[in-house]
Amino acid sequence: MSGDPWRPLGPCTPAACVRLPAAVAGPVRLVARLAAVLLVVLAGVPVSLMAGRARAAWRAEITRLWARLLLRALGVRVEATAPPRSESGSGVTPGAHGEGGLVVANHVSWLDPLVIVAAVPSRPLAKREIAGWPMLGGLVAGSGALFIDRERLHELPATVAAIADVLRAGDTVVAFPEGTTWCGRGMGRFRPAVFQAALDAGVAVRPATLRYREGMATSTRTCYVGDDSLLASLLRVAATRHLSVEVTFLDPVRPAPAARRSEARAALARIAEARVRAIVLDDDAHRPAGQALGAKMTLHPLIG
């Protein structure tokens, strides 16, 4: 991996990592999916304007519904899993019952924020340049996304403070601490900066894993890596049948006492990364058929 500490570059590229689909969507199905995506995006423009003026709870639910519709239009099935409820309540899904927190996950695709937002009411972190994208920028802003400018390191403390304020208000924030995308067969290191917001707000960190599948096999069709374009990735996803994504919310991580803030956030990042890495890099052959990780919710695609 290369790049500076705040803007890392992963080793994955479309040519090296993207495999042929196990099943290809025919021309009619592909056109139907793309038409459905266009309708959802167009319908989202006025909805995002209304959502931007709504209360936080309403905005989160509207964004959640819109994300589900877009994923369904693409033919992506979402399976959201949380650990079994324990006596300590660690099995509670983030965002439930007004409980906010910082959700951190491995980063594979531009679909990742949509997947987590579809599973739980939350506000994703997004690159500031997305705000300038035609149409999509307004949709992202209307969802309540928090924008971060990785070109200006001096703005990082202010960004962390803004995230902490949102967490204190009870919202759930979604971040991808690797700072770059991987193809799904590997992952990078978690950068500790965003974990400071959880420390400052006094909230738990909730690790989550994202694993894209074609049937039971790991899929790289959804990855958005290297010099990939959004259009190329979108067409690749729409042209692939039987795509699904498993998003698993793991037990929360709370900071341990530390002499310095930097040590505390670094410890949080290490623990969260280790828990995510253990599942993302785990060979599915080691899991017995039918073994459940916890309570599962399946969102079926609109066009299969």
Contacts in CASP RR format, 6 or more apart in sequence:
PFRMAT RR
TARGET T0000
AUTHOR 0000-0000-0000
METHOD contacts of the structure
MODEL  1
MSGDPWRPLGPCTPAACVRLPAAVAGPVRLVARLAAVLLVVLAGVPVSLM
AGRARAAWRAEITRLWARLLLRALGVRVEATAPPRSESGSGVTPGAHGEG
GLVVANHVSWLDPLVIVAAVPSRPLAKREIAGWPMLGGLVAGSGALFIDR
ERLHELPATVAAIADVLRAGDTVVAFPEGTTWCGRGMGRFRPAVFQAALD
AGVAVRPATLRYREGMATSTRTCYVGDDSLLASLLRVAATRHLSVEVTFL
DPVRPAPAARRSEARAALARIAEARVRAIVLDDDAHRPAGQALGAKMTLH
PLIG
1 8 0 8 1.000
1 9 0 8 1.000
1 10 0 8 1.000
1 11 0 8 1.000
1 180 0 8 1.000
1 188 0 8 1.000
2 8 0 8 1.000
2 9 0 8 1.000
2 10 0 8 1.000
3 9 0 8 1.000
5 191 0 8 1.000
6 150 0 8 1.000
6 153 0 8 1.000
6 156 0 8 1.000
6 191 0 8 1.000
6 193 0 8 1.000
7 150 0 8 1.000
7 179 0 8 1.000
7 180 0 8 1.000
8 178 0 8 1.000
8 179 0 8 1.000
8 180 0 8 1.000
8 188 0 8 1.000
8 189 0 8 1.000
8 191 0 8 1.000
9 180 0 8 1.000
9 226 0 8 1.000
10 180 0 8 1.000
10 181 0 8 1.000
10 182 0 8 1.000
10 188 0 8 1.000
10 225 0 8 1.000
10 226 0 8 1.000
11 182 0 8 1.000
12 181 0 8 1.000
12 182 0 8 1.000
12 183 0 8 1.000
12 223 0 8 1.000
12 225 0 8 1.000
12 226 0 8 1.000
13 225 0 8 1.000
13 226 0 8 1.000
13 227 0 8 1.000
13 228 0 8 1.000
14 223 0 8 1.000
14 225 0 8 1.000
14 226 0 8 1.000
14 227 0 8 1.000
14 228 0 8 1.000
14 232 0 8 1.000
17 183 0 8 1.000
17 185 0 8 1.000
17 220 0 8 1.000
17 223 0 8 1.000
17 225 0 8 1.000
18 183 0 8 1.000
18 220 0 8 1.000
18 221 0 8 1.000
18 223 0 8 1.000
18 236 0 8 1.000
19 219 0 8 1.000
19 220 0 8 1.000
19 221 0 8 1.000
21 214 0 8 1.000
21 221 0 8 1.000
21 239 0 8 1.000
21 240 0 8 1.000
21 241 0 8 1.000
22 214 0 8 1.000
22 215 0 8 1.000
22 217 0 8 1.000
22 241 0 8 1.000
22 242 0 8 1.000
23 214 0 8 1.000
23 240 0 8 1.000
23 241 0 8 1.000
23 242 0 8 1.000
24 239 0 8 1.000
24 240 0 8 1.000
24 241 0 8 1.000
25 33 0 8 1.000
25 238 0 8 1.000
25 239 0 8 1.000
25 240 0 8 1.000
25 241 0 8 1.000
26 239 0 8 1.000
29 241 0 8 1.000
29 303 0 8 1.000
29 304 0 8 1.000
30 238 0 8 1.000
30 239 0 8 1.000
32 303 0 8 1.000
33 73 0 8 1.000
33 74 0 8 1.000
33 75 0 8 1.000
33 238 0 8 1.000
33 303 0 8 1.000
34 235 0 8 1.000
34 238 0 8 1.000
36 72 0 8 1.000
36 73 0 8 1.000
36 302 0 8 1.000
36 303 0 8 1.000
37 70 0 8 1.000
37 73 0 8 1.000
37 74 0 8 1.000
37 234 0 8 1.000
37 238 0 8 1.000
39 73 0 8 1.000
40 66 0 8 1.000
40 69 0 8 1.000
40 70 0 8 1.000
40 73 0 8 1.000
41 70 0 8 1.000
41 135 0 8 1.000
41 136 0 8 1.000
41 139 0 8 1.000
44 66 0 8 1.000
44 139 0 8 1.000
45 135 0 8 1.000
45 138 0 8 1.000
45 139 0 8 1.000
47 62 0 8 1.000
47 66 0 8 1.000
48 66 0 8 1.000
48 138 0 8 1.000
48 139 0 8 1.000
48 141 0 8 1.000
48 142 0 8 1.000
48 143 0 8 1.000
49 142 0 8 1.000
50 62 0 8 1.000
51 58 0 8 1.000
51 59 0 8 1.000
51 62 0 8 1.000
51 63 0 8 1.000
51 142 0 8 1.000
51 143 0 8 1.000
51 144 0 8 1.000
52 59 0 8 1.000
52 141 0 8 1.000
52 142 0 8 1.000
52 144 0 8 1.000
54 62 0 8 1.000
56 169 0 8 1.000
56 171 0 8 1.000
57 121 0 8 1.000
59 142 0 8 1.000
59 143 0 8 1.000
59 144 0 8 1.000
60 121 0 8 1.000
60 122 0 8 1.000
60 123 0 8 1.000
60 171 0 8 1.000
61 121 0 8 1.000
63 117 0 8 1.000
63 121 0 8 1.000
63 142 0 8 1.000
63 143 0 8 1.000
63 144 0 8 1.000
64 117 0 8 1.000
64 118 0 8 1.000
64 120 0 8 1.000
64 121 0 8 1.000
66 139 0 8 1.000
66 143 0 8 1.000
67 114 0 8 1.000
67 115 0 8 1.000
67 117 0 8 1.000
67 118 0 8 1.000
68 78 0 8 1.000
68 118 0 8 1.000
68 299 0 8 1.000
69 302 0 8 1.000
70 114 0 8 1.000
71 78 0 8 1.000
71 111 0 8 1.000
71 114 0 8 1.000
71 115 0 8 1.000
71 118 0 8 1.000
71 299 0 8 1.000
71 301 0 8 1.000
72 299 0 8 1.000
72 300 0 8 1.000
72 301 0 8 1.000
72 302 0 8 1.000
72 303 0 8 1.000
73 301 0 8 1.000
73 302 0 8 1.000
73 303 0 8 1.000
74 111 0 8 1.000
74 234 0 8 1.000
74 237 0 8 1.000
74 238 0 8 1.000
74 243 0 8 1.000
74 301 0 8 1.000
75 238 0 8 1.000
75 243 0 8 1.000
75 301 0 8 1.000
75 302 0 8 1.000
75 303 0 8 1.000
75 304 0 8 1.000
76 111 0 8 1.000
76 115 0 8 1.000
76 222 0 8 1.000
76 237 0 8 1.000
76 243 0 8 1.000
76 244 0 8 1.000
76 245 0 8 1.000
76 301 0 8 1.000
77 243 0 8 1.000
77 244 0 8 1.000
77 245 0 8 1.000
77 298 0 8 1.000
77 299 0 8 1.000
77 300 0 8 1.000
77 301 0 8 1.000
78 115 0 8 1.000
78 118 0 8 1.000
78 119 0 8 1.000
78 244 0 8 1.000
78 245 0 8 1.000
78 247 0 8 1.000
78 298 0 8 1.000
78 299 0 8 1.000
79 244 0 8 1.000
79 245 0 8 1.000
79 246 0 8 1.000
79 247 0 8 1.000
79 296 0 8 1.000
79 297 0 8 1.000
79 298 0 8 1.000
79 299 0 8 1.000
80 93 0 8 1.000
80 118 0 8 1.000
80 119 0 8 1.000
80 120 0 8 1.000
80 247 0 8 1.000
80 248 0 8 1.000
80 249 0 8 1.000
80 296 0 8 1.000
80 297 0 8 1.000
80 298 0 8 1.000
80 299 0 8 1.000
81 246 0 8 1.000
81 247 0 8 1.000
81 248 0 8 1.000
81 249 0 8 1.000
81 292 0 8 1.000
81 293 0 8 1.000
81 294 0 8 1.000
81 295 0 8 1.000
81 296 0 8 1.000
81 297 0 8 1.000
82 91 0 8 1.000
82 92 0 8 1.000
82 93 0 8 1.000
82 248 0 8 1.000
82 249 0 8 1.000
82 294 0 8 1.000
82 295 0 8 1.000
83 90 0 8 1.000
83 91 0 8 1.000
83 249 0 8 1.000
83 250 0 8 1.000
83 251 0 8 1.000
83 293 0 8 1.000
83 294 0 8 1.000
84 91 0 8 1.000
84 294 0 8 1.000
84 295 0 8 1.000
85 91 0 8 1.000
85 92 0 8 1.000
86 251 0 8 1.000
90 251 0 8 1.000
90 252 0 8 1.000
91 251 0 8 1.000
92 99 0 8 1.000
93 119 0 8 1.000
93 120 0 8 1.000
93 249 0 8 1.000
94 100 0 8 1.000
94 101 0 8 1.000
94 103 0 8 1.000
94 120 0 8 1.000
94 122 0 8 1.000
94 172 0 8 1.000
94 206 0 8 1.000
94 249 0 8 1.000
94 252 0 8 1.000
95 101 0 8 1.000
95 120 0 8 1.000
95 121 0 8 1.000
95 122 0 8 1.000
95 172 0 8 1.000
96 120 0 8 1.000
98 170 0 8 1.000
99 170 0 8 1.000
99 172 0 8 1.000
100 167 0 8 1.000
100 170 0 8 1.000
100 171 0 8 1.000
100 172 0 8 1.000
100 203 0 8 1.000
101 167 0 8 1.000
101 170 0 8 1.000
101 171 0 8 1.000
101 172 0 8 1.000
101 173 0 8 1.000
101 198 0 8 1.000
101 201 0 8 1.000
101 203 0 8 1.000
101 204 0 8 1.000
101 205 0 8 1.000
101 206 0 8 1.000
102 163 0 8 1.000
102 167 0 8 1.000
102 172 0 8 1.000
102 173 0 8 1.000
102 175 0 8 1.000
102 194 0 8 1.000
102 195 0 8 1.000
102 197 0 8 1.000
102 198 0 8 1.000
102 203 0 8 1.000
102 204 0 8 1.000
102 205 0 8 1.000
102 206 0 8 1.000
103 116 0 8 1.000
103 120 0 8 1.000
103 122 0 8 1.000
103 172 0 8 1.000
103 173 0 8 1.000
103 174 0 8 1.000
103 175 0 8 1.000
103 206 0 8 1.000
103 207 0 8 1.000
103 208 0 8 1.000
103 249 0 8 1.000
104 174 0 8 1.000
104 175 0 8 1.000
104 176 0 8 1.000
104 177 0 8 1.000
104 190 0 8 1.000
104 194 0 8 1.000
104 195 0 8 1.000
104 205 0 8 1.000
104 206 0 8 1.000
104 207 0 8 1.000
104 208 0 8 1.000
104 272 0 8 1.000
104 276 0 8 1.000
105 112 0 8 1.000
105 116 0 8 1.000
105 174 0 8 1.000
105 176 0 8 1.000
105 207 0 8 1.000
105 208 0 8 1.000
105 209 0 8 1.000
105 210 0 8 1.000
105 247 0 8 1.000
105 276 0 8 1.000
106 176 0 8 1.000
106 178 0 8 1.000
106 182 0 8 1.000
106 184 0 8 1.000
106 187 0 8 1.000
106 188 0 8 1.000
106 209 0 8 1.000
106 210 0 8 1.000
106 276 0 8 1.000
106 277 0 8 1.000
106 280 0 8 1.000
107 176 0 8 1.000
107 178 0 8 1.000
107 179 0 8 1.000
107 180 0 8 1.000
107 181 0 8 1.000
107 182 0 8 1.000
107 187 0 8 1.000
107 210 0 8 1.000
108 181 0 8 1.000
108 182 0 8 1.000
108 183 0 8 1.000
108 184 0 8 1.000
108 210 0 8 1.000
108 212 0 8 1.000
108 222 0 8 1.000
108 223 0 8 1.000
108 224 0 8 1.000
109 181 0 8 1.000
109 212 0 8 1.000
109 222 0 8 1.000
109 223 0 8 1.000
109 224 0 8 1.000
109 233 0 8 1.000
110 224 0 8 1.000
110 230 0 8 1.000
110 233 0 8 1.000
111 222 0 8 1.000
111 224 0 8 1.000
111 237 0 8 1.000
111 245 0 8 1.000
112 176 0 8 1.000
112 210 0 8 1.000
113 124 0 8 1.000
113 126 0 8 1.000
113 145 0 8 1.000
113 174 0 8 1.000
115 210 0 8 1.000
115 245 0 8 1.000
115 247 0 8 1.000
116 122 0 8 1.000
116 124 0 8 1.000
116 174 0 8 1.000
116 208 0 8 1.000
116 210 0 8 1.000
116 247 0 8 1.000
117 124 0 8 1.000
117 143 0 8 1.000
117 174 0 8 1.000
118 299 0 8 1.000
119 247 0 8 1.000
119 249 0 8 1.000
119 297 0 8 1.000
120 172 0 8 1.000
120 249 0 8 1.000
121 172 0 8 1.000
122 171 0 8 1.000
122 172 0 8 1.000
122 173 0 8 1.000
122 174 0 8 1.000
123 143 0 8 1.000
123 144 0 8 1.000
123 145 0 8 1.000
123 146 0 8 1.000
123 166 0 8 1.000
123 171 0 8 1.000
123 172 0 8 1.000
123 173 0 8 1.000
123 174 0 8 1.000
124 143 0 8 1.000
124 145 0 8 1.000
124 146 0 8 1.000
124 173 0 8 1.000
124 174 0 8 1.000
124 175 0 8 1.000
125 145 0 8 1.000
125 146 0 8 1.000
125 147 0 8 1.000
125 148 0 8 1.000
125 163 0 8 1.000
125 173 0 8 1.000
125 174 0 8 1.000
125 175 0 8 1.000
125 176 0 8 1.000
125 194 0 8 1.000
126 140 0 8 1.000
126 145 0 8 1.000
126 146 0 8 1.000
126 147 0 8 1.000
126 148 0 8 1.000
127 147 0 8 1.000
127 148 0 8 1.000
127 149 0 8 1.000
127 150 0 8 1.000
128 147 0 8 1.000
128 148 0 8 1.000
128 149 0 8 1.000
128 150 0 8 1.000
130 136 0 8 1.000
130 137 0 8 1.000
130 140 0 8 1.000
130 145 0 8 1.000
130 147 0 8 1.000
131 137 0 8 1.000
131 138 0 8 1.000
131 140 0 8 1.000
131 141 0 8 1.000
131 147 0 8 1.000
133 140 0 8 1.000
141 147 0 8 1.000
146 159 0 8 1.000
146 162 0 8 1.000
146 163 0 8 1.000
146 166 0 8 1.000
146 173 0 8 1.000
148 159 0 8 1.000
149 155 0 8 1.000
149 159 0 8 1.000
150 179 0 8 1.000
156 193 0 8 1.000
160 193 0 8 1.000
160 194 0 8 1.000
160 196 0 8 1.000
160 197 0 8 1.000
160 200 0 8 1.000
161 197 0 8 1.000
161 200 0 8 1.000
163 173 0 8 1.000
163 175 0 8 1.000
163 194 0 8 1.000
163 197 0 8 1.000
163 201 0 8 1.000
164 196 0 8 1.000
164 197 0 8 1.000
164 198 0 8 1.000
164 200 0 8 1.000
164 201 0 8 1.000
165 201 0 8 1.000
166 173 0 8 1.000
167 173 0 8 1.000
167 197 0 8 1.000
167 198 0 8 1.000
167 201 0 8 1.000
167 202 0 8 1.000
167 203 0 8 1.000
168 201 0 8 1.000
168 202 0 8 1.000
168 203 0 8 1.000
170 203 0 8 1.000
173 197 0 8 1.000
175 194 0 8 1.000
177 190 0 8 1.000
177 191 0 8 1.000
177 192 0 8 1.000
177 193 0 8 1.000
177 194 0 8 1.000
177 195 0 8 1.000
177 269 0 8 1.000
177 272 0 8 1.000
177 273 0 8 1.000
178 187 0 8 1.000
178 188 0 8 1.000
178 189 0 8 1.000
178 190 0 8 1.000
178 191 0 8 1.000
179 191 0 8 1.000
180 188 0 8 1.000
181 223 0 8 1.000
181 224 0 8 1.000
181 225 0 8 1.000
181 226 0 8 1.000
182 188 0 8 1.000
182 223 0 8 1.000
182 225 0 8 1.000
183 220 0 8 1.000
183 223 0 8 1.000
183 225 0 8 1.000
184 211 0 8 1.000
184 212 0 8 1.000
184 218 0 8 1.000
184 220 0 8 1.000
184 223 0 8 1.000
184 280 0 8 1.000
185 218 0 8 1.000
185 220 0 8 1.000
186 280 0 8 1.000
186 281 0 8 1.000
187 276 0 8 1.000
187 277 0 8 1.000
187 280 0 8 1.000
187 281 0 8 1.000
189 273 0 8 1.000
190 269 0 8 1.000
190 270 0 8 1.000
190 272 0 8 1.000
190 273 0 8 1.000
190 276 0 8 1.000
191 269 0 8 1.000
192 262 0 8 1.000
192 265 0 8 1.000
192 266 0 8 1.000
192 268 0 8 1.000
192 269 0 8 1.000
193 265 0 8 1.000
195 205 0 8 1.000
195 265 0 8 1.000
195 266 0 8 1.000
195 268 0 8 1.000
195 269 0 8 1.000
195 272 0 8 1.000
196 261 0 8 1.000
196 265 0 8 1.000
198 204 0 8 1.000
198 205 0 8 1.000
198 255 0 8 1.000
198 268 0 8 1.000
199 255 0 8 1.000
199 261 0 8 1.000
199 264 0 8 1.000
199 265 0 8 1.000
199 268 0 8 1.000
202 255 0 8 1.000
204 252 0 8 1.000
204 253 0 8 1.000
204 254 0 8 1.000
205 252 0 8 1.000
205 253 0 8 1.000
205 254 0 8 1.000
205 268 0 8 1.000
205 272 0 8 1.000
206 249 0 8 1.000
206 250 0 8 1.000
206 252 0 8 1.000
206 253 0 8 1.000
207 249 0 8 1.000
207 250 0 8 1.000
207 253 0 8 1.000
207 272 0 8 1.000
207 275 0 8 1.000
207 276 0 8 1.000
208 247 0 8 1.000
208 248 0 8 1.000
208 249 0 8 1.000
208 250 0 8 1.000
208 276 0 8 1.000
209 246 0 8 1.000
209 247 0 8 1.000
209 248 0 8 1.000
209 250 0 8 1.000
209 276 0 8 1.000
209 279 0 8 1.000
209 280 0 8 1.000
210 245 0 8 1.000
210 246 0 8 1.000
210 247 0 8 1.000
210 280 0 8 1.000
211 218 0 8 1.000
211 245 0 8 1.000
211 246 0 8 1.000
211 248 0 8 1.000
211 279 0 8 1.000
211 280 0 8 1.000
212 218 0 8 1.000
212 219 0 8 1.000
212 220 0 8 1.000
212 221 0 8 1.000
212 222 0 8 1.000
212 223 0 8 1.000
212 243 0 8 1.000
212 244 0 8 1.000
212 245 0 8 1.000
213 219 0 8 1.000
213 243 0 8 1.000
213 244 0 8 1.000
213 245 0 8 1.000
213 246 0 8 1.000
214 221 0 8 1.000
214 240 0 8 1.000
214 241 0 8 1.000
214 242 0 8 1.000
214 243 0 8 1.000
214 244 0 8 1.000
215 242 0 8 1.000
215 244 0 8 1.000
216 284 0 8 1.000
218 284 0 8 1.000
219 240 0 8 1.000
219 243 0 8 1.000
221 236 0 8 1.000
221 237 0 8 1.000
221 240 0 8 1.000
221 243 0 8 1.000
222 233 0 8 1.000
222 236 0 8 1.000
222 237 0 8 1.000
222 243 0 8 1.000
222 245 0 8 1.000
223 233 0 8 1.000
224 230 0 8 1.000
224 233 0 8 1.000
237 243 0 8 1.000
241 304 0 8 1.000
248 279 0 8 1.000
248 293 0 8 1.000
250 275 0 8 1.000
250 276 0 8 1.000
250 279 0 8 1.000
251 275 0 8 1.000
253 268 0 8 1.000
253 271 0 8 1.000
253 272 0 8 1.000
253 275 0 8 1.000
255 264 0 8 1.000
255 265 0 8 1.000
255 267 0 8 1.000
255 268 0 8 1.000
256 264 0 8 1.000
256 267 0 8 1.000
257 264 0 8 1.000
258 264 0 8 1.000
258 267 0 8 1.000
END
